[in-house]
Each structure stands twice: as C-alpha cells, then as structure tokens.
C-alpha cells in the first residue's frame, strides 16, 4: 500500500485491487472473440458459439450482422500481456511474441443500442470504434493487474472509506483523489454536525 496524499489529517492510500469485478460480467458493447491454445481469456460464448474462425465468419455473414465493425485483436506476450488492434508499431509487430488472438466486434444492433440511434452514420461508427478501443484498454489493464482501490485512514489508522475497481491508475489518479477527498470532507462535516448536536 502506498500513501499518495495526506489531506486534512487523513491519509489517502492506494493498493492493488485483489478482487476486481469480472470484466465480462458487465454489459459490454464490444464482443470479444478469441482463440488461444495457452490462455483461457474467459471471453463469453467464444468456444460455444464460435469454436473456430470459420464459424465466426459465417456468423458475421448473417443479415443482422452485416455492417458490423470488426477489428483484429492482437496480443503481445513476453513477460506481460498487451493488446492492440494493429500491428503498426512495436511490440505488436514482433513476429515471435505477438499474433492475432481473435476479433473485436460491434454489431449494428449494439451500435444502435449503445448510442440510442436509429440510423448508423459515420459519426456513430467513429464513436463505436473509440468505445471498442476503450473497452479493449480496460480489459488489458485488468489482465495486467492495473486495477487499484483506495483507502482513507484517519490519524489512528482507522479506515473511514474505501472503494475499488479503478482501472489504469495513471489515468484515474486524479479521479481517485477527488473521490477520497470528498469522503474526507464528508467525514469532517459529519463530525462537525455531531459536535454541534451535543
């Protein structure tokens, strides 16, 4: 555990979230389809619905799936795991440690539901692509263990607030601090109100 800030007499600590929520238990706009002989990535439905690439390609040809956004899902594995949708830069262009893991898909039905539109425009497709990349980044952080929780402790070490599931610590640090400071301000205000009531 690391103290990242002292605020109004309280310590805000962060630690690895040992029990993050299951990525695929949440509603996802992106369908993750993967086949790997060494890893079980818990992509729901892949083995049952798409036992091989041919079954997946056949599914894509169905009328309701025409117009889907399909991105290659590239994995780099060499001491850690990284994900991408392109082989344009290292390490995802390494022929030894990277390769295509599967596909990311967003169907027209999912685009309409996610963005509450009837007609899918170029702008809708661009939003969908950004959402797919964001969901891939979130999954990558979870696989890499980059999920943290915070604990707010008073001067005696008592935990007054905690919250977990923050993905990508470097990107979410300011938000974590804001949440923790709000909890501290709330605790101080409650103590002040209690003192007035006495």
HUCOR-V382293 format. One record per residue. N is the residue number from 1. RES is the residue in one letter. SS is DSSP state (hx for helix, st for strand, lp for the rest). PSI is psi in degrees with one decimal (NA if undefined). OMEGA is omega in degrees with one decimal (* if undefined). Layout:
BEGIN
n: {N;N}
res: {RES;RES}
ss: {SS;SS}
psi: {PSI;PSI}
omega: {OMEGA;OMEGA}
END
This chain:
BEGIN
n: {1;2;3;4;5;6;7;8;9;10;11;12;13;14;15;16;17;18;19;20;21;22;23;24;25;26;27;28;29;30;31;32;33;34;35;36;37;38;39;40;41;42;43;44;45;46;47;48;49;50;51;52;53;54;55;56;57;58;59;60;61;62;63;64;65;66;67;68;69;70;71;72;73;74;75;76;77;78;79;80;81;82;83;84;85;86;87;88;89;90;91;92;93;94;95;96;97;98;99;100;101;102;103;104;105;106;107;108;109;110;111;112;113;114;115;116;117;118;119;120;121;122;123;124;125;126;127;128;129;130;131;132;133;134;135;136;137;138;139;140;141;142;143;144;145;146;147;148;149;150;151;152;153;154;155;156;157;158;159;160;161;162;163;164;165;166;167;168;169;170;171;172;173;174;175;176;177;178;179;180;181;182;183;184;185;186;187;188;189;190;191;192;193;194;195;196;197;198}
res: {X;X;X;X;X;X;X;X;X;X;X;X;X;X;X;X;X;X;X;X;X;X;X;X;X;X;X;X;X;X;X;X;X;X;X;X;X;X;X;X;X;X;X;X;X;X;X;X;X;X;X;X;X;X;X;X;X;X;X;X;X;X;X;X;X;X;X;X;X;X;X;X;X;X;X;X;X;X;X;X;X;X;X;X;X;X;X;X;X;X;X;X;X;X;X;X;X;X;X;X;X;X;X;X;X;X;X;X;X;X;X;X;X;X;X;X;X;X;X;X;X;X;X;X;X;X;X;X;X;X;X;X;X;X;X;X;X;X;X;X;X;X;X;X;X;X;X;X;X;X;X;X;X;X;X;X;X;X;X;X;X;X;X;X;X;X;X;X;X;X;X;X;X;X;X;X;X;X;X;X;X;X;X;X;X;X;X;X;X;X;X;X;X;X;X;X;X;X}
ss: {lp;st;st;st;st;st;st;lp;lp;st;st;st;st;st;st;st;lp;lp;lp;lp;lp;lp;hx;hx;hx;lp;lp;lp;lp;lp;st;st;st;st;lp;lp;lp;lp;lp;lp;lp;lp;lp;lp;lp;hx;hx;hx;hx;lp;lp;lp;hx;hx;hx;hx;hx;hx;hx;hx;lp;lp;hx;hx;hx;lp;lp;lp;st;st;st;st;st;st;st;st;st;lp;lp;lp;st;st;st;st;lp;lp;lp;lp;lp;lp;lp;lp;lp;lp;lp;lp;lp;st;st;st;st;st;st;st;st;st;lp;hx;hx;hx;hx;hx;hx;hx;hx;lp;lp;lp;lp;lp;lp;hx;hx;hx;hx;hx;hx;hx;hx;hx;hx;hx;hx;hx;hx;hx;hx;hx;hx;hx;hx;hx;hx;hx;lp;lp;st;st;st;st;st;st;st;lp;lp;lp;lp;lp;st;st;st;st;st;st;st;st;st;lp;hx;hx;hx;hx;hx;hx;hx;hx;hx;hx;hx;hx;hx;hx;hx;hx;hx;hx;hx;hx;hx;hx;hx;hx;hx;hx;hx;hx;hx;lp}
psi: {141.2;131.7;122.1;-15.0;142.3;130.1;115.5;40.4;4.5;153.5;135.6;115.3;148.1;150.1;163.8;134.2;106.6;-19.3;62.2;156.4;148.8;122.9;-42.0;-1.8;-20.3;155.8;128.6;135.9;-28.7;134.0;122.2;120.0;121.2;148.6;123.8;135.5;-19.1;-26.2;142.1;106.2;7.3;33.0;113.2;133.8;-13.1;-54.2;-37.0;-50.0;-33.9;76.0;-17.1;172.2;-36.9;-42.2;-39.1;-46.9;-35.8;-42.0;-41.0;-27.6;-8.0;145.8;-40.6;-15.5;-4.2;138.1;4.3;149.8;126.2;124.0;141.1;144.5;108.5;138.2;135.9;131.3;109.5;82.1;-29.6;171.9;136.6;152.8;150.7;172.2;8.3;151.8;18.1;-23.4;160.6;142.0;1.2;-9.5;5.4;122.0;-16.9;-39.1;4.9;159.3;171.2;125.7;-33.5;-139.2;154.4;135.8;139.0;119.2;160.0;-39.8;-43.2;-36.3;-44.7;-42.5;-41.6;-35.3;7.6;59.3;155.0;-39.4;131.5;113.7;177.3;-40.1;-38.7;-43.9;-38.1;-42.0;-41.7;-42.2;-41.5;-40.9;-41.7;-43.8;-37.3;-42.0;-36.9;-41.9;-41.5;-44.5;-40.8;-43.8;-41.2;-45.1;-36.5;-7.3;18.4;59.3;127.6;164.2;158.3;153.0;133.1;125.2;142.4;-175.9;-25.9;-2.2;5.4;135.7;120.7;-18.8;150.8;153.7;143.5;-176.2;16.6;119.0;139.8;78.2;-44.1;-34.7;-25.8;3.1;-45.4;-38.7;-40.7;-47.1;-40.8;-44.8;-44.9;-41.1;-39.9;-39.8;-40.0;-46.9;-39.5;-42.5;-42.7;-42.6;-40.6;-42.6;-39.2;-44.5;-39.5;-38.8;-37.3;-38.9;-21.5;NA}
omega: {-178.0;174.3;-179.2;177.2;168.4;-174.3;176.0;177.5;178.5;174.8;174.0;-177.2;173.5;179.1;175.4;176.2;-176.3;-176.4;179.1;177.8;176.6;-177.5;-174.5;173.9;178.8;175.6;179.0;175.4;-177.2;172.2;178.4;-179.2;-175.3;172.5;178.3;-176.6;-178.1;-173.4;168.5;-174.8;175.0;175.8;-172.0;174.3;-175.3;-175.6;-177.8;-174.4;-176.0;-178.3;178.6;-177.2;-178.6;178.3;177.9;-179.6;176.4;177.3;180.0;-177.0;177.6;-177.7;-177.6;-178.7;177.1;-176.6;176.6;170.7;-179.6;178.6;173.7;178.1;-177.1;177.6;170.9;-179.5;175.8;-176.6;173.2;-178.8;174.8;-179.3;176.3;173.6;-179.5;176.0;-171.3;-176.7;178.2;9.1;-173.1;175.4;179.1;-176.5;-176.9;-171.1;179.0;178.2;-179.7;-178.1;-177.4;-176.3;168.4;-175.6;166.5;-177.9;175.4;178.6;-179.6;177.3;179.9;-179.4;-176.1;-174.6;176.8;178.2;174.3;-176.9;-179.9;-179.6;175.9;179.6;177.9;179.8;178.1;176.3;-179.6;179.0;177.7;178.6;178.6;179.5;178.2;178.7;176.3;178.8;178.4;179.3;177.5;178.6;180.0;179.0;-179.5;-178.9;-179.4;176.5;-175.2;172.2;173.6;174.2;174.2;-179.1;175.8;-176.0;179.8;-179.9;177.5;178.2;179.1;177.5;173.9;178.0;-178.5;177.5;178.4;-175.8;177.2;-174.4;-176.8;179.8;-174.2;-175.8;-178.7;178.3;177.3;179.2;178.4;178.6;-178.2;178.0;177.1;178.3;178.6;178.9;178.0;178.7;179.1;179.6;176.9;178.9;178.8;179.7;179.2;179.6;179.5;-177.9;-178.0;*}
END
